[in-house]
Structures are given as C-alpha cells and as structure tokens.
Amino acid sequence: MTDATTLTREQREALRIFGDALEELRAEADAAIVEVARRIPVFAAILASMDERQRELELARSRELERRAIHGDDWAPYLEHLRTQGVVYAELGVELRDWYALLGAYRGVVIQGAVCADRSTAAAVLDGMGLFLDIAMSAIGESYLATKEAMIASHQRELARHIRELERSNRELDDFAFVASHDLKAPLRDILTLTQWVIEDGADALPSESRRHLALIGERITRMERLLDDLLQYSRAGRAADRHERFEVRRAVQDAASVTIPVSGFELSVSGDAPTVRTARAPLELVLRNLLGNAVKHHHRGAGRVDVRIASRGSELSIEVTDDGPGIDAEFHERVFRMFQTLRPRDEVEGSGMGLAIVKKIVEGRGGQVSLRSSPGEGTSIGFTWPTMPETDA
C-alpha cells in the first residue's frame, strides 16, 4: 500500500501526468463507469435515487477533491471522502467484485488513452494510475473492511442476545404451559369427582335423563383434560433437545403401535426397509403414535388395516402410514394439519383435533416434511421424512 504522505518527487510527477491525462478522458471515463454501474443492482439503485443535478454536484465535488490531491498534494480531504464511501458501500452491501467491475471500466478508458500517447508519457500515465488507485482503493478498502467487521460483530452480539431471549422465553413458556395445564386440570378433576359422587348418591333415584347429562359432563371433562395434555405437548413439539439413540426403526413402529392400535379389530403391516438409525427416538415415536392413533380413531369401521412403509435414503428416513378408512376430500387436505381441526363431530370422535398439527410441528422442526395423499372412499396415506445422524463406531 502506498502512503500518500511519503510520495517521492518521481511519484508526484507520475501522478501529475496521470491527472492531466485523466482530465482529457474524464467524460469518457465517467460514461464508462455509469454504463457498468447501471448493470450492477446496488449501484443502479444508488443512481436511480439521485436526480441529474444531484449526481453532477456529487461528481463535481469528488473531482475537485481528486484534483487537489493529485495536483496540490492535499490528500487528507480526498482520503476522508473515500473512507466515507467505503462505509456507505459496506452498509449498502456492495461486494468487492462490484468495485472491480467499476475499476475495470475506469482503467480501460485510461489505458486506451495512454496507447495513443508517446511511449514515455504512456508509461508515466500508467505508473501514475497505479499509484492513484493504490492510494484510493486502500482508503476505501480499509474503511469498508473495518465497517464490515463492526457490522458482523454487532450482528453476532445481537444474535447472541436474541438467542438468550429466546431461550428465556422458551423456559417461561414451558413453565407456563405446565402450570396452566396443572392448575386447569385440578378443578376439572374435582368436578368429575363431584359428578361421580352425585351419581353414586342418587343411585336409582336419579332420572335416566339426569344420569345421561351427568355422564356427558364426565365425557366433556375427560376431553378437556386430553386437550390440555395435547396443548402442552404441542407447545413443546420441535423444541426439545432430545437424546439421539441407535435403534431399529421397525421396533419403534411396533412400540408405537402397541399403545395406539387395538389388540383386536385392526391389522398392522410393516414393510420396506429395516434400517438401524441414530436419531431422536422419543419425538419420532410420538409422531408414529399420533399417525397410527389417527388412522384408528378416524376409521369409519370398528376394524381395518394400517400399513406402515419404511424407506431409508442415506441420512433420511421416509415413513408412510396408510389406512383403509373413509379417506379425506382434497379440499380438507390442508385443514387437517391445523390445530383443533376434526372432520367429524367431537361427539363421534374423541380427540382434541391436534394430532396432525403436532405431527407437522415436530417433523418440520426436525427439518423433515409431511405429505398427505387421500380421496373419499380410498383411505389415507400420510408420509413424512426424518433426518438421521451418520453411523459411527462409538
């Protein structure tokens, strides 16, 4: 890097010759730079934001500072002007390659002009241009890089602050969800107990209609408790840092089926690959339990078939759960993944309508995707992808 304060007499003379040549080529150089700038989005936006008079005033100021530096050896104001440019470029997100494109246009005009001069003058012009660009680009570059580093450091601090805030917010959300669930369930249990006492105390004295109403209260309380459990589960879905385990996927499917598919009435079939993987088992089994339970719960008959197909594709699992139930019309395919959505009345199907919403949140939180294929009368297939960890010897 050339220091503008320690230039030799020969360097100053080369800069003067370059400055004289540049004055003759100024209009041509400016036109070439503007032409290239209009093809670079960030510079095109700057040009578009300025009217003609504003551009001319800015160019005139820059030219005057440049002349004073080259011909009057008064570099400080010009270098400060360039440093300000470097800051602005950094804040606007100008890339270094964009600078070089502008420099290429500038250098091309000067070199072409030097070719037309005699050999000694041409050499001085090129030497002077090299010195000038070295000084100018060093000033812009230093302030540009310093600003970029400051911006990155600021962003990192801000990101760290946001992460801390997010972690604190998540902890508070977990605490709130747990306490709210517990505090809301306590009076529900009291109501259920009181309802059972009324039934027991009334014995045969209660009219059949009153018994039915009390039984409905019990059912609604049970449904409310399930809804609170599902809300708590949904609030935590996709956020827990679960431990990765090595296990057989088919075994995980069978474990999930053991608590969701009735012993009689429904047949389970597991086909496809039989991989052993390393991943978070707990959330994967939760997804499987929700999908298997959904297939049974929303079946239109008391018996049926559920097929689970497994495919292992490198660092990703693909699992599809298919039932032979009533199917879902295409207009409801998106709706079923929303919270509190069921396609049948709540009195026909016990559930909170959150099973598939939980599935979607967990799977997408792990970086996977959920898909649905279904039509009325032809059953439903819900598939999902699930990233896995590479196998190790450890």
C-alpha positions in Angstrom: 0.0 0.0 0.0 1.3 3.4 -1.0 1.3 6.1 1.7 0.1 9.4 0.2 2.2 11.4 2.8 5.5 10.0 1.8 5.4 10.2 -2.0 8.7 10.8 -3.8 9.2 13.5 -6.4 9.1 11.0 -9.2 5.8 9.6 -7.9 4.3 13.0 -7.6 5.3 13.7 -11.2 3.8 10.5 -12.4 0.5 11.3 -10.6 0.5 14.8 -12.2 0.9 13.3 -15.7 -1.8 10.8 -14.9 -4.0 13.6 -13.6 -3.6 15.7 -16.9 -4.4 12.6 -19.0 -7.5 11.9 -16.8 -8.8 15.4 -17.3 -8.8 14.8 -21.1 -10.6 11.5 -20.6 -12.9 12.5 -17.8 -16.2 12.5 -19.8 -15.4 9.2 -21.4 -14.3 7.5 -18.1 -17.4 8.8 -16.3 -19.7 7.5 -19.1 -18.0 4.0 -19.0 -18.3 3.8 -15.2 -22.0 4.8 -15.3 -22.7 2.3 -18.0 -21.2 -0.5 -15.9 -22.9 0.8 -12.7 -26.3 0.6 -14.3 -25.8 -3.2 -14.8 -24.9 -3.7 -11.1 -28.1 -3.7 -8.9 -26.7 -2.0 -5.9 -25.1 0.8 -7.9 -28.1 1.1 -10.2 -30.3 1.7 -7.1 -27.9 4.5 -6.0 -28.0 6.1 -9.4 -31.8 5.8 -9.6 -32.2 7.5 -6.2 -30.3 10.6 -7.4 -31.6 13.2 -9.9 -29.3 14.6 -12.6 -28.4 17.7 -10.7 -27.6 15.8 -7.5 -25.3 13.4 -9.5 -23.5 16.3 -11.1 -22.9 18.1 -7.8 -21.6 14.9 -6.2 -19.3 14.3 -9.2 -18.0 17.9 -9.2 -17.2 17.6 -5.5 -15.3 14.4 -6.0 -13.4 15.7 -9.0 -12.3 18.8 -7.1 -11.1 16.8 -4.1 -9.3 14.5 -6.5 -7.6 17.4 -8.4 -6.4 18.9 -5.1 -4.9 15.6 -4.1 -3.2 14.8 -7.4 -2.0 18.3 -8.3 -1.9 20.1 -4.9 -0.7 17.1 -2.8 -3.6 17.8 -0.5 -4.7 14.2 0.1 -6.4 14.4 3.5 -9.9 15.7 2.4 -9.9 13.3 -0.6 -9.0 10.3 1.5 -11.6 11.2 4.1 -14.2 11.4 1.2 -13.1 7.9 0.1 -13.3 6.5 3.6 -16.9 7.7 3.8 -17.6 5.9 0.5 -16.1 2.7 2.0 -18.5 3.0 5.0 -21.5 3.6 2.7 -20.6 0.7 0.4 -20.3 -1.6 3.4 -23.7 -0.6 4.8 -25.3 -1.0 1.4 -23.8 -4.5 1.0 -21.6 -3.7 -2.0 -19.5 -6.7 -2.9 -15.8 -6.4 -3.8 -16.4 -7.9 -7.2 -18.7 -4.9 -7.9 -15.8 -2.5 -7.2 -13.6 -4.3 -9.6 -16.2 -4.1 -12.4 -16.2 -0.3 -12.0 -12.4 -0.2 -11.8 -12.2 -2.3 -15.0 -14.2 0.3 -16.9 -12.1 3.2 -15.5 -8.8 1.5 -16.2 -9.9 0.5 -19.7 -10.5 4.1 -20.7 -7.2 5.4 -19.2 -5.2 2.5 -20.8 -6.8 3.1 -24.2 -5.9 6.8 -23.9 -2.4 6.1 -22.9 -1.9 3.9 -26.0 -2.4 7.0 -28.2 0.4 8.9 -26.3 4.1 8.6 -26.8 5.9 5.8 -25.0 7.4 7.9 -22.1 4.1 9.7 -21.4 2.2 6.4 -21.6 4.5 4.8 -19.1 4.1 7.8 -16.7 0.3 7.7 -17.1 0.1 4.0 -16.2 2.5 4.5 -13.3 0.5 7.4 -12.0 -2.8 5.5 -12.4 -1.3 2.6 -10.5 -0.2 4.9 -7.6 -3.5 6.7 -7.6 -5.6 3.5 -7.5 -3.4 2.0 -4.8 -3.9 5.0 -2.6 -7.6 5.4 -3.3 -8.6 1.8 -3.0 -6.6 1.4 0.2 -8.6 4.2 1.8 -11.9 2.8 0.6 -10.9 -0.8 1.4 -9.7 -0.1 4.9 -12.9 1.7 6.0 -15.1 -0.8 4.1 -13.5 -3.8 5.9 -13.5 -2.0 9.3 -17.2 -1.3 8.9 -18.0 -4.8 7.7 -16.1 -6.2 10.8 -18.0 -3.9 13.1 -21.3 -4.8 11.5 -20.6 -8.6 11.8 -19.6 -8.1 15.5 -22.7 -6.1 16.1 -24.9 -8.7 14.4 -23.2 -11.5 16.4 -23.9 -9.7 19.7 -27.4 -9.0 18.6 -27.9 -12.7 17.6 -26.5 -13.8 20.9 -28.9 -11.5 22.7 -31.8 -12.8 20.7 -30.8 -16.4 21.4 -30.6 -15.7 25.1 -34.0 -14.0 25.0 -35.4 -17.0 23.0 -34.1 -19.5 25.5 -35.5 -17.5 28.4 -38.9 -17.2 26.6 -38.9 -20.9 25.9 -38.2 -21.7 29.5 -41.0 -19.4 30.6 -43.4 -20.9 28.0 -42.6 -24.4 29.3 -43.2 -23.3 32.9 -46.4 -21.5 32.0 -47.8 -24.4 29.9 -47.0 -26.9 32.7 -48.5 -24.7 35.4 -51.5 -23.8 33.3 -52.2 -27.4 32.4 -51.9 -28.5 36.1 -53.9 -25.6 37.5 -56.7 -26.1 34.9 -56.8 -29.9 35.3 -57.1 -29.7 39.1 -60.7 -28.2 39.2 -61.7 -30.4 36.3 -60.8 -33.5 38.3 -62.8 -32.0 41.3 -65.8 -31.6 39.0 -65.5 -35.1 37.7 -65.3 -36.5 41.3 -68.3 -34.5 42.4 -70.2 -35.8 39.3 -69.4 -39.4 40.2 -70.5 -38.8 43.8 -73.8 -37.4 42.6 -74.4 -40.5 40.5 -73.4 -42.8 43.4 -75.5 -40.8 46.0 -78.6 -40.6 43.7 -78.4 -44.3 42.7 -81.8 -45.3 41.3 -83.4 -42.1 42.4 -81.9 -40.1 39.6 -84.0 -39.9 36.4 -82.4 -41.6 33.4 -82.1 -38.2 31.6 -80.2 -36.7 34.6 -77.8 -39.7 34.6 -77.2 -39.2 30.9 -76.4 -35.5 31.5 -74.0 -36.3 34.3 -72.3 -38.9 32.1 -71.9 -36.2 29.4 -70.3 -33.9 31.9 -67.8 -36.7 32.7 -67.0 -37.2 29.0 -66.5 -33.4 28.4 -64.2 -33.2 31.4 -62.1 -36.1 30.0 -62.0 -34.4 26.6 -60.8 -31.2 28.3 -58.1 -33.0 30.1 -56.9 -34.5 26.9 -57.0 -31.1 25.2 -54.8 -29.7 27.9 -52.3 -32.6 27.6 -52.2 -32.0 23.8 -51.7 -28.3 24.2 -48.8 -28.9 26.5 -47.4 -31.4 24.0 -47.8 -29.0 21.1 -46.1 -26.2 23.0 -43.0 -28.4 23.4 -43.1 -30.0 20.0 -40.0 -29.3 17.9 -38.1 -27.5 20.7 -36.8 -30.2 23.0 -33.2 -31.2 22.6 -33.8 -35.0 22.6 -31.1 -37.5 23.1 -30.0 -39.4 19.9 -30.2 -43.1 20.1 -29.3 -46.0 17.9 -32.3 -48.2 17.3 -34.3 -50.3 14.8 -37.0 -48.3 13.0 -39.3 -51.3 12.8 -39.1 -51.8 16.5 -40.0 -48.1 17.1 -43.1 -48.6 14.8 -44.1 -51.7 16.8 -43.7 -49.9 20.1 -45.8 -47.0 18.9 -48.5 -49.4 17.6 -48.6 -51.3 20.9 -50.2 -48.3 22.6 -52.4 -47.0 19.8 -53.7 -49.9 17.8 -56.3 -52.2 19.5 -55.3 -55.8 20.0 -58.3 -57.0 18.0 -60.1 -55.3 15.1 -57.1 -53.7 13.4 -54.3 -55.3 11.5 -50.8 -53.7 11.3 -48.4 -54.3 8.4 -44.8 -53.0 8.3 -42.9 -53.2 5.0 -40.0 -51.8 3.2 -36.5 -51.3 4.6 -35.5 -52.4 8.1 -32.8 -49.8 9.0 -31.0 -49.2 12.2 -30.5 -45.5 12.6 -29.2 -42.9 15.0 -31.7 -40.1 15.7 -34.0 -38.7 18.4 -36.3 -41.7 19.2 -38.8 -40.0 21.5 -40.2 -37.4 19.1 -40.1 -40.0 16.2 -42.2 -42.4 18.3 -44.6 -39.5 19.2 -45.1 -38.8 15.5 -45.8 -42.5 14.8 -48.2 -42.8 17.8 -50.2 -39.8 16.5 -50.3 -41.1 12.9 -51.3 -44.7 14.0 -53.8 -43.4 16.5 -55.2 -41.0 13.9 -55.7 -43.9 11.5 -57.6 -46.0 14.0 -59.6 -43.1 15.6 -61.0 -41.8 12.4 -61.7 -45.1 10.8 -65.4 -45.5 9.7 -65.5 -49.1 10.9 -64.5 -50.9 14.1 -62.0 -52.9 12.2 -59.5 -52.2 9.5 -55.9 -52.3 8.3 -52.9 -49.9 8.8 -49.8 -50.2 6.6 -46.5 -48.6 7.5 -43.9 -48.5 4.8 -40.3 -47.5 5.6 -37.6 -46.4 3.2 -34.0 -45.4 4.2 -32.4 -42.8 1.9 -28.9 -42.0 3.1 -29.2 -39.6 6.0 -33.0 -39.5 5.8 -35.9 -41.8 6.7 -39.1 -41.8 4.7 -42.1 -43.3 6.5 -45.7 -43.6 5.2 -48.7 -44.6 7.3 -51.7 -45.8 5.1 -55.1 -46.8 6.3 -58.2 -48.2 4.6 -60.5 -45.7 6.3 -63.0 -43.3 4.8 -60.5 -41.0 3.1 -60.4 -37.2 3.0 -61.7 -34.9 0.3 -59.0 -32.8 -1.3 -60.5 -29.6 0.0 -59.7 -30.6 3.5 -56.1 -31.8 3.0 -54.6 -28.6 4.3 -57.1 -28.1 7.1 -56.4 -31.4 8.9 -52.9 -30.2 9.9 -54.3 -27.1 11.7 -54.9 -27.0 15.4 -58.3 -28.1 16.8 -59.5 -29.5 13.4 -61.5 -32.6 13.1 -63.7 -33.6 10.1 -66.2 -35.5 12.2 -68.3 -34.1 15.2 -66.5 -34.3 18.5 -69.3 -36.5 19.9 -68.5 -39.1 17.3 -64.7 -39.0 17.6 -62.9 -38.3 20.9 -59.9 -36.1 20.4 -58.6 -32.6 20.5 -58.1 -32.2 16.8 -54.4 -31.6 17.4 -52.8 -34.9 16.5 -51.7 -34.0 12.9 -50.8 -30.4 14.0 -48.4 -31.9 16.5 -47.0 -34.3 13.8 -46.4 -31.4 11.4 -44.7 -29.2 14.0 -42.4 -32.0 15.2 -41.4 -33.2 11.7 -40.8 -29.7 10.3 -38.9 -28.7 13.5 -36.5 -31.6 12.7 -36.1 -30.4 9.1 -38.4 -33.0 7.6 -41.6 -32.7 5.5 -45.1 -34.1 5.8 -47.3 -35.1 2.9 -50.8 -36.4 2.5 -52.5 -38.5 -0.2 -56.2 -39.3 0.2 -59.6 -39.2 -1.5 -63.0 -40.2 -0.3 -63.5 -44.0 -0.1 -59.9 -44.8 -0.8 -58.2 -44.5 2.6 -55.5 -42.0 3.6 -51.7 -42.1 3.4 -49.7 -39.6 5.5 -45.9 -39.7 4.9 -43.0 -37.8 6.4 -39.3 -37.5 6.1 -37.0 -37.6 9.1 -33.3 -36.7 9.1 -30.9 -39.2 10.8 -27.3 -39.0 12.1 -24.5 -40.8 10.3 -23.5 -44.1 11.8 -20.3 -44.2 13.9 -18.4 -46.9 15.7 -18.8 -45.2 19.0 
